[in-house]
Each structure stands twice: as C-alpha cells, then as structure tokens.
Amino acid sequence: MGAEPTPRREVVTGAPTGRTRAAYPDSTAHDDHAVRQLMRRQVRIGLVACSLLALPLGLFPVVFRLLPDGDTSRGAVWLLLGVAPYPVLLLTGAWYVRRAEHNEGDVKGR
C-alpha cells in the first residue's frame, strides 16, 4: 500500500461562460426599489405580529392579579400559562408566514 496520489489540478484557461447580473433583463433600478419596498413590508408585518403577541401575553399579569386567591385560582393560572398562549402563537405564526409569502410573491410577480 502506497501513498495516495495527489489529486490532479484543473486549470481554467477560457473566459467565463455564465451570465452575469447585468446580463439578466430584469436587473434594473426597479429591482432595488422593489427589494426596499419588500423589506419595509416585511418589517411592518413583523412589528404587527410582535404586537399581536405582546398584547394578549402582556395582559397575563393583569389577569392573574384579578383572579381570587384559592385552589381554583391556581388551576386557572396553570391553564392560562400552559394552554392559552399556544393558539395565539400558532395563529400569529401562520398569519405571519402567509403574509410574508404573499409579499414575496408580489415582488416575484406571482
């Protein structure tokens, strides 16, 4: 058993044959504007999604303060903490993904 032979080096001697960005017909200043507009839309829906999450979840301390003391209160607290946030999180996440894909589809022309 001898040593492994060294791999052969490839040398590129011709001009590149791939298309550059400037060769694409849709690469114009319009693309830059469309990307900026898409970024603004994505930031806007991200802020709305954060607000939709922060409002109901931020009210939990108020709800906990309003609950009376006792065993039923402890059960309600665990129910609110263990069950209530998940539908809010899932619905907000599904809405965000749907809006983000819609915004990207608008830019791509779908």
C-alpha positions as CSV (number, residue, x, y, z in Angstrom):
1,M,0.0,0.0,0.0
2,G,1.5,3.2,-1.1
3,A,0.6,6.8,-0.5
4,E,-2.5,8.2,-2.1
5,P,-1.7,10.0,-5.3
6,T,-2.2,13.8,-5.2
7,P,-5.4,14.9,-7.0
8,R,-5.0,16.4,-10.4
9,R,-5.4,20.2,-10.5
10,E,-7.7,21.7,-13.1
11,V,-6.7,24.9,-14.8
12,V,-9.3,27.3,-16.3
13,T,-8.0,28.9,-19.4
14,G,-11.1,30.2,-21.1
15,A,-13.4,33.1,-20.4
16,P,-16.4,32.5,-18.1
17,T,-19.5,31.4,-20.0
18,G,-22.1,32.1,-17.2
19,R,-24.4,35.1,-17.3
20,T,-23.6,38.0,-15.1
21,R,-26.1,40.0,-13.2
22,A,-26.0,42.8,-15.7
23,A,-26.9,40.3,-18.5
24,Y,-30.3,39.5,-16.9
25,P,-33.1,41.6,-18.4
26,D,-34.9,42.2,-15.1
27,S,-31.9,43.6,-13.2
28,T,-32.7,47.3,-13.2
29,A,-33.1,50.0,-10.7
30,H,-36.7,48.8,-10.4
31,D,-35.4,45.7,-8.6
32,D,-33.7,47.8,-5.9
33,H,-36.9,49.7,-5.3
34,A,-38.9,46.5,-5.2
35,V,-36.5,45.0,-2.7
36,R,-36.6,48.1,-0.4
37,Q,-40.4,48.0,-0.6
38,L,-40.4,44.3,0.3
39,M,-38.1,44.9,3.2
40,R,-40.4,47.7,4.5
41,R,-43.5,45.4,4.2
42,Q,-41.7,42.5,6.0
43,V,-40.7,44.8,8.8
44,R,-44.2,46.1,9.1
45,I,-45.8,42.7,9.3
46,G,-43.1,41.6,11.8
47,L,-44.0,44.6,14.1
48,V,-47.7,43.8,13.7
49,A,-47.0,40.1,14.6
50,C,-45.0,41.2,17.7
51,S,-47.8,43.5,18.7
52,L,-50.4,40.7,18.3
53,L,-48.3,38.5,20.6
54,A,-47.3,41.1,23.1
55,L,-50.8,42.4,23.8
56,P,-52.6,39.3,24.9
57,L,-49.5,37.8,26.6
58,G,-48.7,41.1,28.2
59,L,-52.1,41.2,29.9
60,F,-51.5,37.9,31.8
61,P,-50.1,39.7,34.9
62,V,-53.3,41.8,35.0
63,V,-55.5,38.7,34.7
64,F,-53.5,36.9,37.4
65,R,-53.9,39.9,39.7
66,L,-57.7,39.9,39.2
67,L,-58.1,36.2,40.0
68,P,-59.2,35.5,43.5
69,D,-56.9,33.5,45.9
70,G,-57.6,29.8,46.3
71,D,-57.3,26.4,44.6
72,T,-59.4,27.3,41.6
73,S,-57.1,30.3,41.0
74,R,-54.1,28.1,40.9
75,G,-55.8,25.9,38.3
76,A,-56.7,28.9,36.2
77,V,-53.2,30.2,36.3
78,W,-51.8,26.9,35.1
79,L,-54.5,26.7,32.4
80,L,-53.6,30.3,31.2
81,L,-49.9,29.6,31.2
82,G,-50.0,26.1,29.8
83,V,-52.7,26.3,27.2
84,A,-53.8,29.8,26.3
85,P,-50.6,31.1,24.7
86,Y,-50.3,28.3,22.1
87,P,-53.3,29.0,19.9
88,V,-52.2,32.7,19.9
89,L,-48.7,31.7,18.9
90,L,-49.8,29.3,16.2
91,L,-52.3,31.6,14.7
92,T,-50.0,34.6,14.7
93,G,-47.2,32.5,13.2
94,A,-49.5,31.1,10.4
95,W,-50.7,34.6,9.6
96,Y,-47.1,36.0,9.5
97,V,-45.9,33.2,7.2
98,R,-48.9,33.6,4.9
99,R,-48.4,37.4,4.7
100,A,-44.6,37.1,4.2
101,E,-45.1,34.6,1.3
102,H,-47.7,36.9,-0.2
103,N,-45.3,39.9,-0.1
104,E,-42.5,37.9,-1.7
105,G,-44.9,36.6,-4.4
106,D,-45.9,40.2,-5.2
107,V,-42.2,41.1,-5.8
108,K,-41.6,38.0,-7.9
109,G,-44.7,38.7,-10.0
110,R,-46.7,35.6,-9.0
